[in-house]
Amino acid sequence: MEKESLESLLGQMSLERATKNTFQDSQLFRYHLKAIQEDGYAFDDEERIVGIRCVALPVFRNKKVIAALAVAAPADQISRTNIKHIATKLHAGSKAITKEIETIESIH
């Protein structure tokens, strides 16, 4: 996302606490957005719902994010030690979906 669009979106967001893990500091949130961009995936560590973790990756169309591929499960099923493994599997799925979208569009 372009910087101007991101800043506009961040300006509209509420950082209301949903759980004790919810980010309420906008600078910390921005720091985590940079980490997500570098890592290529996002990880929700019980930030919205206590007891639920989520790993998500983008799906692309023409190099723009159009959707996300995600797994959400109880925290004991998505441990911090297996996040990268899950992200790797989701990445393969995201690439396959992106390729399928490109194939369909090239036919039409």
Secondary structure, 3 states (H helix, E strand, C coil): CCHHHHHHHHHHCCCCCCCCCCCCCHHHHHHHHHHHHHHCCEEEECCCCCCEEEEEEEEEECCEEEEEEEEEEECCCCCHHHHHHHHHHHHHHHHHHHHHHHHHHHHC
